[in-house]
Amino acid sequence: MSKIDKLKKLVETNNLVNEDMKVNEVGRFWVVVVGTNSSTLKDLCFEAGVITMMIASTKGGLEWRDVLGLFKNGDKAKEFTREYYKKEFGKDI
């Protein structure tokens, strides 16, 4: 199970996020994380919020050292992810 899947499971299991909750635009951003040769774009680049990232860092999910970047714009985050993956693993994601 990937770190992202573990984080999502932790959040869902503990009802830490209310899907109907309103989130201020400032609180949403895109996260790009370190991957493996078999990672998908979705594994490496995902939208999150401040609360999700706080939970991940304090509950042993996603570690800050694995975060390559935080982006407000999803297209820029995906572009960065593709460039990172190509450089790191020598192939397109």
GIZISUL-V67496 format. One record per residue. RES is the residue in three letters. PHI is phi as a letter, one per 20 degrees, with the letter a starting at -180 (999 if undefined). D_FIRST is the distance of its C-alpha to the first C-alpha in Angstrom with 1 decimal. Layout:
res:RES phi:PHI d_first:D_FIRST
res:RES phi:PHI d_first:D_FIRST
//
This chain:
res:MET phi:999 d_first:0.0
res:SER phi:f d_first:3.8
res:LYS phi:f d_first:6.7
res:ILE phi:f d_first:8.1
res:ASP phi:f d_first:6.1
res:LYS phi:f d_first:6.6
res:LEU phi:f d_first:10.0
res:LYS phi:f d_first:10.8
res:LYS phi:f d_first:10.1
res:LEU phi:f d_first:12.2
res:VAL phi:f d_first:14.8
res:GLU phi:f d_first:15.1
res:THR phi:f d_first:15.3
res:ASN phi:e d_first:17.9
res:ASN phi:l d_first:19.7
res:LEU phi:e d_first:19.8
res:VAL phi:c d_first:20.6
res:ASN phi:e d_first:23.4
res:GLU phi:g d_first:23.0
res:ASP phi:e d_first:26.8
res:MET phi:f d_first:27.3
res:LYS phi:e d_first:29.2
res:VAL phi:c d_first:27.9
res:ASN phi:f d_first:30.4
res:GLU phi:g d_first:29.9
res:VAL phi:f d_first:30.0
res:GLY phi:e d_first:26.8
res:ARG phi:d d_first:24.6
res:PHE phi:b d_first:23.3
res:TRP phi:d d_first:20.9
res:VAL phi:d d_first:18.4
res:VAL phi:d d_first:17.7
res:VAL phi:c d_first:15.2
res:VAL phi:f d_first:14.9
res:GLY phi:c d_first:12.9
res:THR phi:c d_first:12.7
res:ASN phi:g d_first:14.9
res:SER phi:d d_first:12.5
res:SER phi:f d_first:11.4
res:THR phi:d d_first:13.1
res:LEU phi:g d_first:15.6
res:LYS phi:f d_first:13.7
res:ASP phi:f d_first:10.7
res:LEU phi:e d_first:13.6
res:CYS phi:c d_first:16.2
res:PHE phi:b d_first:16.2
res:GLU phi:e d_first:18.8
res:ALA phi:b d_first:18.8
res:GLY phi:c d_first:21.5
res:VAL phi:g d_first:22.9
res:ILE phi:f d_first:21.8
res:THR phi:g d_first:18.1
res:MET phi:f d_first:18.3
res:MET phi:f d_first:20.3
res:ILE phi:f d_first:17.9
res:ALA phi:g d_first:15.0
res:SER phi:f d_first:17.3
res:THR phi:e d_first:18.8
res:LYS phi:d d_first:16.0
res:GLY phi:n d_first:13.9
res:GLY phi:e d_first:11.4
res:LEU phi:f d_first:12.5
res:GLU phi:e d_first:15.3
res:TRP phi:g d_first:18.5
res:ARG phi:f d_first:18.8
res:ASP phi:e d_first:15.9
res:VAL phi:e d_first:17.8
res:LEU phi:e d_first:20.1
res:GLY phi:a d_first:22.0
res:LEU phi:c d_first:22.8
res:PHE phi:c d_first:24.8
res:LYS phi:e d_first:26.8
res:ASN phi:d d_first:27.1
res:GLY phi:f d_first:24.2
res:ASP phi:f d_first:26.0
res:LYS phi:f d_first:26.6
res:ALA phi:f d_first:22.9
res:LYS phi:f d_first:21.9
res:GLU phi:f d_first:24.9
res:PHE phi:f d_first:23.9
res:THR phi:f d_first:20.3
res:ARG phi:f d_first:21.9
res:GLU phi:f d_first:24.4
res:TYR phi:g d_first:21.9
res:TYR phi:f d_first:19.8
res:LYS phi:f d_first:23.1
res:LYS phi:f d_first:24.4
res:GLU phi:f d_first:21.4
res:PHE phi:d d_first:20.5
res:GLY phi:m d_first:23.8
res:LYS phi:b d_first:22.8
res:ASP phi:e d_first:22.4
res:ILE phi:d d_first:19.2
//
